[in-house]
Amino acid sequence: MLLGLNLLKKTKDEFLTDLANLAKAKDTLIFIDTNILSYLFKLHSAARQEFFDWAVVAISEQRLYLPAWCAGEYLARVRENLLHTYTPKSKGDDQPRKALEAMLDTASLFVDDAVLRSTTYSGTRTEYLAGFREAIDGLKQYTQAFKHQFDPDKIHAEIEEHLGPAVLESPIAKLCDRAAKEGPSRIEHRLPPGFRDEAKPENRLGDLIIWLEILEYSLVRKDDFAHVLFLTNDEKSDWVYVPAKRLDMTRTGLKPIPNNNPHLKIIDPRLVSEFKQVIGHPQVSICTLSTLVQGLSKTDPTTVAQLAAAIQIELVASEGLAAEINTSVLEQANAEVEIEPAPEAIPEVDPPAEHAAGDHGVDAVRVPDVAPEPPVQAAPADHAAPDPGDEIAGAIQLEGYRDSTYQADAPGELNDIISSLQSHNWYIQNPAIEKLGTIIREDFPPTSWFVLGRNIYQAACGNAQKAMDFISNLDTRLKQFPDPISKYVLAGIVFEIYFDSKGALRDSPKAGYIAKPLSLLAKADYPDVRAFIRSKLELAGAHLFFSPGDDQQHTVAVQSEPVETQDVLDAGKRRKLTSISLDGRQILMDAPPEEYRWSTRYRVSYSSTDILEDISTSLSIPRWALTLLLNPEVDANVRFVLPEDRWFIPGIVLEADGAERA
């Protein structure tokens, strides 16, 4: 190991999945760096809450800690009133407006009626330029949001509440004294960590102090934990390095490929050696929050969906990954701009936040046996008129239903996009979604469009941000496709919800993003898609609590009582759950059954939104079909906690008298 690895003997999926499982393991001790705290100031509230939900569970298991040195670095910002320096820098709304003004100036020079005739724009040059100007002026109400600064006081309060109990009480003065003695020699001989900080005017030994603190506490707890994970966004070469190659599964088997997009980084072997000498075993790892979230997106995608989307947006903004990935596409577009403007693209709407999970990435949750509806019945066949779903069913070939056999490596631009979506790689999937705008009016077989829909939904469930955006704005996106292509794409999306890659009915629907697809089926716009999926579900013998095409509401009633606390500032922020019922049936249990398989969406506390999301995901009911009743009504920011002897398990529904249904 001291010689390092030129070839990482894992595929990207194996590396990320192993990392996620490591972070979730009860015998893994986790330390978080100061830069993880600072990164929270860049995330919107839903993404931060997902991080806190994950961290608080690990803290409650006494296996996640913030080193005292890191807490001290953060304290320095607090004491000097500099927390605002962690927040995204405001650029105002001038920068995007000036960029659009420059585009308009360029257009006024070369766009004429001949150029416009080669595009989908039907007006004159004068109308085009006037419309462009009007569009720029209309954007002002949206670009003003760039002036927004996150509230550092609110974020600090959240950090203090959730992570405050995790701060170690280490002998910092003693560690500083040791670092002062060893640091110059380690820097002189380029011994990690911290030698890259030798030119810093102050705190150049900070990384070494953190490492010494990790070693000391790991030694104290070595009998409790089999592995140590350091979560840090510091990727300098005195912590980690990038093996030149990694493995990848090809049609001919595992083969080495360049280790990029993304670079998979591993801990410096000299740190592993030092760790083994002190602790007695070499099981120590380092990763960034981004890498960990990519891994969790493979194993527990719904728990980090907002966090994953926010991280991808931040990566593109801060590191220019989009430009790096799309260089060849942009060069081609620039070369053609004078003779052929870019084709009409699907409008982009950035959400607040790979098919990484795949068919096996979402844990099956038992569908409740609660007076289920009978198998979905298609409308009675009229011999004078074919079933509206028959046209779609007849157009899709067998490999569309069993898309594991679909040949995405066949020639064609649509197959190139499908292949990219199957890569399980955000860096490849996101540009593929953006490329859709260039082929929406091209002629491809219905089966290919159907498989595209399946893979878009797969990628969204794996937290690829552009795929999530596509599904979130599905009604708008589908309108860009001509009929019947839009129907084939939507049919593929809803088929993916209920059926696996072999065409078999799933044990539990893939419910991460069901809200928008099922809302479209509940409207009058896609009767043939609704008939198609109901027919397929009927043939498969499906019994669903909520059937595609339904628009009925289900009532979630939540009762709670105040939590006694001596902390005046905490009063009213938390309440104890006493009852959660769905359509009158109790789902807050006294104790879980012995055979119950734990849900990956376990939380220490819940917001009212969390309760609805867990019910939606567990029972495959879209959020818009759930009506919340709070008794008593409480502030939206209140967190609900479970009593010590109660369990919130949406997948198991009790009768009103408390007897569990068989």
MIPALUM-756196 format. One record per residue (C-alpha): residue in one letter; x, y, z. Coordinates in pm, whole numbers, plus 50000, padded with zeros to 5 digits. Layout:
<rs>
AXYZ;...
</rs>
This chain:
<rs>
M500005000050000;L502885024050073;L503785022849703;G500355036949618;L497855026149355;N498185034248987;L495055013448920;L492075016049155;K490724980649148;K487094991149166;T484555004948926;K483115039248996;D479835023949112;E481614999549343;F483775027349488;L480815050349558;T478545022849688;D481265010049922;L481775045450050;A478045050050119;N477835016750299;L480925026050500;A479355058950611;K476125041050713;A477835012550900;K477325013151276;D481015004451327;T482335034651132;L483595064751329;I483125097251134;F484905130751173;I483795162150985;D486045191150886;T485475228650926;N484945232150552;I481855209850578;L480355235550816;S481235264050582;Y479725245050288;L476365243950464;F476145281750418;K475985276250041;L473045252050052;H469355260250051;S467355250150358;A465985216950226;A469475205150129;R470885215450467;Q468105197050645;E468945165050457;F472535168150575;F471405174150932;D468995144550917;W471895122150816;A474335136851067;V471975136651366;V471265099551326;A475025092251329;I475475115651628;S472725097351817;E474685065251754;Q477755082251906;R479835078251594;L479995112851429;Y482135140751576;L483455175351500;P487105178051609;A487695205251867;W490245221951640;C487625224651362;A485125238951608;G487765264451707;E488325274851345;Y484595279751303;L484445298551635;A486965323651501;R484475333751230;V481705336551487;R483775358151724;E484835381651446;N481315384051297;L482535369150970;L479995341550913;H478645361350616;T481905353750434;Y480755317350412;T477605326350218;P477435327649835;K478845360349709;S476255383549559;K476945394449203;G473725414149167;D471675411348852;D474035431148626;Q476235401948520;P473555379948356;R471845410448206;K475085422948050;A475725388547901;L472295388847736;E472815424747615;A476035413247446;M474165384647278;L471545409147150;D474285431747010;T475805401946830;A472415390946696;S471725425646559;L474875422746346;F474325389346171;V470715378146213;D468615385845906;D465455371245753;A467455343845578;V468985332145906;L465605332746079;R464065311145806;S466555283645898;T465225283546256;T461805278046409;Y461245315646454;S458445326846219;G458615364746253;T460695391846081;R464125404246181;T462575435246341;E460135414246542;Y462965390846648;L465175418846782;A462225435946954;G461195403047114;F464765396547228;R464855430847395;E461495424847562;A462705391147691;I465815406747846;D463755433548019;G461305407048141;L464095387248307;K464845414948557;Q462225402248802;Y464045368748806;T467695379948801;Q467135401449109;A467345369249306;F471125369849249;K471285397749507;H470055373949775;Q472325365550065;F471565336050291;D470865344450654;P474085334350838;D472455337951181;K469755312651095;I472265287950949;H474555291651251;A471615284251481;E470915252251286;I474565241751304;E474675248751677;E471475229051737;H472295198351528;L476085195951543;G476825212551877;P476515179552069;A479125163851838;V482085186551929;L484985167352085;E486565178852410;S490155172952307;P493275187752476;I493895213452203;A496845230352376;K498615197052407;L497925188752040;C499185223151931;D502385218152129;R502985184451965;A502245198651619;A504685227251679;K507425202151757;E506705177851473;G505325201651211;P508545217451072;S510135183251024;R507035169250853;I506845199350624;E510545196950544;H510165160550441;R506795165050267;L505025141850511;P501235145250508;P499045161150610;G499565198650584;F502845202650398;R500955220850119;D500145248150373;E503765257050445;A503415291250278;K500345301550478;P501025332050700;E499095316250990;N497495283551090;R499835264050864;L499765234851109;G495965233051129;D495645201750915;L498275183951120;I496455192951443;I493215178851302;W495015146651203;L496585142951546;E493185148251707;I491635121751481;L494405097451573;E494025104051944;Y490265099751957;S490325069651722;L492745053151964;V490375059752255;R487455044152065;K489335016951874;D487414989052047;D484085004351936;F484775010251566;A486294990051282;H486765019051041;V487325056751050;L486045081250788;F487185117550765;L484665139150576;T486405169650431;N486175190950117;D489945195950127;E491315176549829;K494925188549839;S497555162849757;D498745161750119;W495505143850208;V494435124249899;Y495595114949551;V494045103249222;P495045068949088;A495655071848715;K493125044948623;R490105026748758;L488104996648645;D485004998348429;M482604971648311;T482624968447933;R480914943447703;T484034922047719;G484424924148097;L486294946048347;K488934968448190;P491104997548312;I489975032248203;P491245067448285;N490145078348631;N488215110048546;N484695124248526;P484725121148818;H488195117248965;L488005091049238;K490425101349513;I491805079949793;I493755086750110;D497525091250096;P499075057250188;R501485074050431;L498495085050639;V497165049450631;S500555036550750;E500675061551037;F497095053451132;K497885016151144;Q500945021851364;V498875041651616;I495495023751606;G496514988651505;H494564985551178;P494655004050842;Q490915010150800;V490815047850749;S489315067050457;I488875102950343;C486155116750114;T484375148950024;L480725156250093;S480095155649718;T481575120849682;L479625107949980;V476365121749842;Q477065105349507;G477445072549694;L474275077649898;S472465085549573;K473155049749472;T472025033249795;D469475057449949;P468665083049676;T465505097849828;T467305107350149;V469735131249974;A467825142949666;Q467885180149748;L471465178149873;A472585160349555;A470935185849328;A472425215149520;I475895199849510;Q475735194349134;I474705230449075;E477525242249301;L480055220049122;V479125234648786;A479175270048919;S482455268049111;E484545244048907;G483315249548553;L482535212748506;A479845220048252;A482345237848030;E484865209848075;I482375182847981;N480735201347694;T483835215847528;S483435196347206;V479715204547186;L480355241647236;E483145242246981;Q480875226246725;A478085250946802;N480465280646770;A481735267946437;E478195265846300;V476695297246447;E477135319046139;I475355295245904;E472965276246129;P471755288346468;A471415261946738;P468175241746726;E465355250646959;A466125237947307;I463805226747580;P463365255747826;E465455252448140;V463935258048482;D466405253048763;P464755235449058;P465475242749426;A466915208149393;E473035085448745;H470585063948723;A472725057749025;A470275036749217;G469245014948926;D466534989048958;H468074976449281;G468845010249443;V465445015949605;D464604993249895;A461334974549859;V458704985550111;R455784962450180;V452574975850027;P450024977450306;D447194952450309;V444554978450385;A441424971450192;P443364976049869;E441614986149557;P440934957849318;P443404953649033;V443354984148811;Q440564979248561;A440824992648213;A437675007148064;P435374980447912;A436464972347560;D434324987047285;H434524964646980;A433734994546765;A436705014446898;P440145001347014;D441375007147367;P443225040847369;G446255023847521;D446494997347250;E448275020647007;I451095026847253;A451334990247355;G451434979046994;A454185003946907;I456594992747181;Q458764962547110;L459654936647376;E463084951747444;G461334983747552;Y459544965347830;R462674945447913;D465034974547870;S467974955448017;T468154939647669;Y467844972747481;Q470854978947255;A471745014747345;D475095010947170;A473355009546832;P474085039446605;G471975070646647;E471895102946849;L468975091447065;N470815059447154;D473875080347243;I471725099547492;I470185067647633;S473645052447670;S474825083247857;L471835081648090;Q472675045148160;S476195055048268;H475115060548632;N477385091148619;W476145126448689;Y479005141148485;I477735122848177;Q473995121848246;N473445159248295;P474905169647956;A472895141447793;I469625156247923;E470615190447788;K471365175047448;L467735163547415;G466795197747283;T468725190746963;I466795159046865;I463215163546987;R461875165446632;E464025137846485;D462515105046365;F463355075746593;P461435043546669;P458705045246939;T460595019147144;S463635042047163;W461545071247290;F459895047847541;V463285036047668;L464415072347684;G461515079847920;R462485050448138;N466085061848160;I465205098048233;Y463185086048532;Q465985062548635;A468505091048623;A466185113448826;C465835086349091;G469635085149101;N469645122849171;A471115135048839;Q470135171648867;K469095177848505;A466975146348503;M465345157448830;D464645190948664;F463145173448361;I460705153648577;S459895183648799;N458885203348486;L457515173448298;D454375190148166;T456415218048006;R459115194547878;L456685170447711;K455005198847523;Q458305203947338;F457985169447182;P455585164246889;D452745139546920;P452965109446957;I456585111447079;S455525128747401;K453175099447474;Y455925073747423;V458265092847658;L455605096547929;A454575060047889;G458205050047944;I458425071648256;V455315057148422;F456215021548314;E459575025848491;I457755035048811;Y456005001448832;F458124976648632;D461784966448653;S464384962448378;K463134927148302;G459554938548261;A458414923648592;L456184941748841;R458294957449115;D457854946349476;S457334983249548;P456945011349293;K459925033849238;A458225063549399;G460925090149428;Y459465112949158;I455915100549104;A454165133749174;K454425150248834;P453985119348610;L450895108048803;S449455143248803;L449585142948422;L447785109448411;A445055123448637;K444305150248378;A442595147148041;D445715153147828;Y447055117447818;P444125092547825;D445995067647606;V449015067047841;R446685062448139;A444895033647964;F448255018347864;I449735016948214;R446475005548375;S446254977148126;K449844966448198;L449234967648574;E446024947348539;L447814920548336;A450554919248603;G447974914748882;A448964946649062;H447134957149380;L447934993749448;F446965016849730;F447005045249474;S446395037949104;P447845058948818;G445135081748687;D443395086149024;D442905121049164;Q441375112649502;Q442755128049821;H443985108750127;T444005124950470;V447035124150699;A446075134651052;V448935143151291;Q448445148351664;S451205160551896;E451905174552239;P454555198452375;V457995184952467;E459085195152813;T462375214152806;Q464405236253040;D465835255252742;V463755286852692;L465085291252338;D464045255752246;A460515259052381;G457935254152110;K460455241851852;R459805204851917;R456665184951979;K456115148152059;L454005128251814;T451045110551971;S449235099051657;I449675097151280;S446785082751082;L446175077850712;D442505078350615;G441705070050976;R444155040851006;Q446945044151263;I450535042651132;L452315052751452;M453055018651600;D453755007051954;A456574984351835;P457824971451499;P457224935051407;E460244912251431;E460424906851056;Y460214944050975;R462884955950735;W464124990150844;S463425018550610;T466405038750491;R464395070350558;Y464695066950934;R464875101151102;V465525113651452;S462935141251409;Y460405151151143;S458975182350992;S455385180150870;T456825178550519;D459035149050619;I455985130050741;L454195135050411;E457305126050210;D457825093550400;I454195083450350;S454365093049983;T457535072949922;S456525042650127;L452995039149987;S453575053649637;I451035081349686;P451955114149515;R452345143249755;W449555162949588;A447135134849683;L447885138450056;T446005163450273;L447615172150606;L445625179250922;L447565190851231;N445975188551574;P446795213051715;E448025235151433;V451665244451486;D454305265851320;A455755251550998;N459265251351150;V458335228051438;R460145194551446;F458235163951563;V459955136751767;L458825101051826;P458035088152174;E460615062852291;D458175033852255;R456575043451921;W457635038351558;F456565056651242;I456235029650975;P453985041350686;G454225007650511;I452354990050787;V448865003250851;L446814995351160;E443074993051194;A441355019251404;D441254995351701;G445034990051684;A445014954251554;E447524948251279;R446054935750955;A447374902750826;
</rs>
